[in-house]
Amino acid sequence: MQLTILAASGATGLALTRQALDRGHTVTAVARTPARITVPDDPRLTRVAADVRDPASIAEALRGSQVVLSGLGVAKGDRPGALTSGARAVVAAGPERIVWLGAYGTGPSARSAGPVTRTLLKALGAQLADKVAADATVLQAGGTVFHAGPLSNGPLGPRRRTTGLDGAPRRLLPARVSRETVAAAMLDEAEDPRHAGRIALPLSR
């Protein structure tokens, strides 16, 4: 399968890129600075420079993409709006499938996450609104949005699973989940979509 991965130089994007290649996919890895996509060279890997705030560059990077996976997050110092801009650019490119990374406790998952998480997330201010708007754009286009809890750099969860919001665990605070586990869940969805147009939760157990 031909996959295009946004924010491929970030921690989650690198996990997506490595695992996608391990699964035998052909990958176009997109980042503002492609040299930071620190995975070994592979004949099935193409590194591309593009910025979500430059719709023309994203449109060119996504030309002919079958499936787009996004590891976009909000980097320190980023102005609000980057996520929404990226979501709109991806939807405009018209891929067959979009698998997007969001945050548990925002938008549709706010009620499931509980009042403590909702209160903590309010500290994001305008960035919270950006996340919600980006997720809504992807969902309206029929894409899948993964709402992950706090991310860790741990290994792939041995008992990982994916559920919808109706299967969200009842906890005071969301459990941590490794980026490797999130990446695996997103790739599962890219290969076999089961949550199109909905929120999905990647769980370690």
JOHUTA-V413493 format. One record per run of one state. SS is the DSSP state (hx for helix, st for strand, lp for the rest). FROM is the first residue (numbers start at 1). TO is the last residue. If there is no record, write none. Layout:
ss=(SS;SS)
from=(FROM;FROM)
to=(TO;TO)
This chain:
ss=(lp;st;lp;hx;lp;st;lp;hx;lp;st;lp;hx;lp;st;lp;hx;lp;st;lp;hx;lp;hx;lp;hx;lp;st;lp;st;lp;st;hx;lp;st;hx;lp;st;lp)
from=(1;2;7;11;23;26;32;34;37;45;50;55;62;67;71;82;94;97;104;107;114;115;125;126;141;144;149;151;153;161;165;168;177;179;192;199;204)
to=(1;6;10;22;25;31;33;36;44;49;54;61;66;70;81;93;96;103;106;113;114;124;125;140;143;148;150;152;160;164;167;176;178;191;198;203;205)
